[in-house]
């Protein structure tokens, strides 16, 4: 009788143990999937950062090599920070920085090694979209921190397909890079009037880009950029970015862009 009773107790205990072990394993998997600890699964972040990256239009006057390392046959490098929007945690904020080897100084001289050009997209949950998110708002910033600083912001209509990889067309999911200076604009008109009329944009050609999710400062998925076409440069470490060229001339730090909430697109 005691033997049968013992067996009756052991079986349920084994089941409970298996359930606890399984739940612990699931919890570990969930934690491991959010490597930067911001509450968003890393694979979702990567997908959204790629899906909602737009077409970048360049002007016909862009000097040869000024858009390097991006060419028609070599994707350029863009970094992304993806996180819950600080203005509305129910939405997702993506801050992109497009990296260039140099700014060619199209007006008033001003050329320098390295160029870090930000823009941002806000996403909102949308169950009918393939990724579960839609494009809510776009914000571009040109010549940040100078007398010619200019921002454009527009709502995107909760578009599931806004973005180059999401199927958005070059005429819809687009921003404009000013000739040789690379300041980003959301429209041709704002670019042509930018920098006191010295910036120029057109829909002359686009170039491919690969987007890399850098994670968060406290949990860096990417920092040193040698594997991303920029040896000796850093996404998070506070080192001025010089496009892997002359250290005597730089474009400030990539980190400064990544941590700036003021560059984010609106959440409401």
C-alpha positions in Angstrom: 0.0 0.0 0.0 2.8 2.4 0.9 4.6 1.6 -2.3 1.5 2.5 -4.4 1.0 5.7 -2.4 4.6 6.7 -3.0 4.3 6.1 -6.7 1.1 8.2 -6.7 2.9 11.1 -5.2 6.0 10.9 -7.4 4.2 11.1 -10.7 2.5 14.4 -10.0 5.8 15.8 -8.6 7.6 14.9 -11.8 4.9 16.6 -13.8 5.2 19.8 -11.7 9.0 19.7 -12.0 8.8 19.4 -15.8 6.4 22.3 -16.0 8.6 24.5 -13.8 11.7 23.6 -15.8 9.9 24.3 -19.0 8.7 27.7 -17.8 12.1 28.6 -16.7 13.5 27.6 -20.1 10.9 29.8 -21.8 11.7 32.7 -19.5 15.4 32.3 -20.3 14.7 32.2 -24.0 12.6 35.4 -23.8 15.3 37.2 -21.9 18.0 36.0 -24.3 15.8 37.2 -27.3 15.9 40.8 -25.9 19.7 41.2 -25.7 19.6 45.0 -25.3 17.0 44.8 -22.5 14.5 47.4 -23.9 11.5 45.1 -23.9 11.5 44.5 -27.6 12.6 41.2 -29.1 15.8 41.6 -31.1 14.6 39.8 -34.2 11.5 42.1 -34.3 13.8 45.2 -33.9 16.0 44.0 -36.8 13.1 43.3 -39.0 11.4 46.6 -38.4 14.6 48.6 -38.8 15.2 47.0 -42.2 11.5 47.1 -43.4 10.9 50.8 -42.7 14.2 52.2 -44.0 13.3 54.4 -46.9 14.8 55.0 -50.3 17.4 57.8 -50.2 17.4 60.0 -53.3 20.7 61.7 -54.3 21.2 64.8 -56.5 22.8 64.6 -60.0 25.5 67.0 -58.8 26.7 64.6 -56.1 30.5 64.4 -56.5 32.0 61.1 -57.5 32.8 59.1 -54.4 31.1 61.6 -52.0 28.4 59.0 -51.1 31.0 56.4 -50.3 31.1 53.7 -49.1 27.6 53.4 -50.8 27.8 52.7 -54.5 25.4 51.1 -56.9 27.1 47.8 -56.3 28.1 48.1 -52.6 25.5 48.8 -50.0 26.3 51.7 -47.7 26.1 51.5 -43.9 23.2 52.8 -41.8 22.9 52.2 -38.1 19.6 52.1 -36.1 18.6 52.4 -32.5 15.2 50.7 -32.0 13.2 51.1 -28.7 9.8 51.9 -27.2 9.1 55.5 -28.0 9.9 57.7 -24.9 6.8 59.8 -25.7 4.5 56.7 -26.0 5.9 53.3 -25.1 3.1 51.7 -27.1 4.8 52.9 -30.2 8.3 52.2 -31.5 11.0 54.8 -32.2 13.7 54.1 -34.8 16.6 56.5 -35.0 18.7 56.0 -38.1 22.1 57.4 -38.8 23.5 57.2 -42.3 27.3 57.1 -42.4 29.4 58.6 -45.2 33.2 58.6 -45.7 33.2 62.4 -46.1 31.2 65.6 -46.5 32.4 67.2 -49.7 31.5 70.7 -48.8 29.1 71.8 -51.6 28.8 75.4 -50.3 30.9 77.8 -48.3 33.7 75.2 -48.3 33.1 73.3 -45.1 34.2 69.8 -46.3 35.3 67.4 -43.6 36.1 63.8 -43.0 33.2 61.6 -41.9 29.5 62.5 -42.1 26.7 61.2 -39.7 23.2 62.1 -41.0 20.2 61.2 -38.8 16.5 60.7 -39.5 13.8 59.0 -37.5 10.6 57.0 -38.0 7.9 56.2 -35.5 5.9 53.0 -35.8 2.5 52.2 -34.4 1.0 48.8 -33.7 -1.3 47.6 -36.5 -2.5 44.0 -36.4 -3.4 44.0 -40.1 0.2 44.8 -41.2 2.6 41.9 -42.0 5.1 43.0 -39.3 2.4 44.0 -36.9 3.5 47.7 -37.2 2.8 50.6 -39.5 4.7 53.8 -40.3 3.2 56.6 -38.2 5.6 59.6 -38.6 8.9 60.6 -40.2 11.3 63.3 -39.1 14.4 64.4 -41.0 17.1 66.7 -39.7 19.7 68.6 -41.7 22.8 70.5 -40.5 22.0 69.8 -36.9 23.7 72.2 -34.5 24.5 74.9 -37.2 22.9 78.1 -38.2 21.3 76.2 -41.1 19.6 73.5 -39.0 16.4 72.4 -40.6 13.8 69.7 -39.6 10.9 68.3 -41.6 8.2 66.2 -40.0 5.2 64.5 -41.6 2.7 61.9 -40.7 2.8 58.7 -42.8 -0.8 57.6 -42.5 -0.1 54.3 -40.6 1.2 52.8 -43.8 2.1 49.1 -43.5 4.2 49.3 -46.7 6.1 52.5 -46.1 9.8 51.5 -46.3 12.1 50.1 -48.9 12.0 46.5 -47.9 8.3 46.7 -47.0 7.4 47.3 -50.6 7.2 51.1 -50.5 7.9 52.7 -53.8 10.9 55.1 -54.3 8.3 57.9 -54.8 6.5 57.2 -51.5 9.0 55.8 -48.9 11.7 58.4 -49.6 13.9 61.1 -48.1 16.4 63.4 -49.9 20.1 63.7 -49.3 21.4 67.3 -50.1 24.1 67.4 -52.7 27.5 66.7 -51.2 26.4 67.8 -47.7 24.0 64.8 -47.1 21.6 66.7 -44.9 18.3 64.8 -44.9 15.1 66.4 -46.0 11.5 65.0 -46.3 10.7 67.0 -49.5 12.3 68.5 -52.5 10.9 72.0 -51.7 12.4 72.1 -48.2 15.8 70.9 -49.5 15.9 73.5 -52.2 15.2 76.2 -49.7 17.6 74.7 -47.1 20.8 76.3 -46.1 19.6 79.7 -47.4 19.0 78.2 -50.8 22.4 76.5 -51.0 21.2 72.9 -50.6 20.1 71.0 -53.7 18.2 67.8 -54.0 16.6 65.8 -56.8 15.4 62.3 -57.6 18.4 61.5 -59.7 19.5 58.2 -58.3 19.3 56.0 -55.2 21.8 53.7 -53.5 21.5 50.5 -51.5 22.0 50.4 -47.7 22.3 47.7 -45.1 20.8 48.6 -41.7 22.5 47.4 -38.5 20.8 47.5 -35.2 23.3 48.8 -32.6 21.2 48.0 -29.5 21.3 50.2 -26.4 24.2 52.0 -24.8 24.0 49.7 -21.7 23.7 46.6 -23.9 25.6 47.3 -27.1 24.9 44.9 -29.9 27.4 46.8 -32.1 30.0 49.4 -31.1 33.3 49.1 -33.1 32.6 49.5 -36.8 35.5 47.7 -38.5 33.1 45.0 -39.7 30.7 47.6 -41.0 33.0 49.4 -43.5 34.5 51.9 -41.0 37.6 50.6 -39.2 38.5 52.5 -36.0 35.1 54.1 -35.7 32.5 53.5 -33.0 28.7 53.7 -32.7 28.6 54.1 -28.9 32.1 54.8 -27.6 32.5 58.6 -27.4 35.0 58.9 -30.3 34.5 61.6 -33.0 33.5 60.0 -36.3 35.9 60.7 -39.2 34.8 58.1 -41.8 38.0 56.2 -41.2 39.9 59.1 -42.7 41.8 62.1 -41.3 41.4 62.4 -37.5 42.0 66.1 -37.7 38.6 66.7 -39.2 35.4 65.0 -37.9 31.6 65.0 -37.9 31.1 64.7 -34.2 30.2 61.5 -32.5 27.6 58.9 -33.7 26.7 58.4 -30.1 25.4 62.0 -29.8 22.8 61.3 -32.5 21.8 57.9 -31.1 21.0 59.3 -27.6 19.2 62.4 -28.8 15.4 62.2 -28.1 15.1 65.5 -29.9 15.8 63.8 -33.2 12.9 61.3 -32.9 9.8 61.6 -34.9 6.5 62.4 -33.1 4.5 59.8 -31.2 1.2 61.6 -31.2 
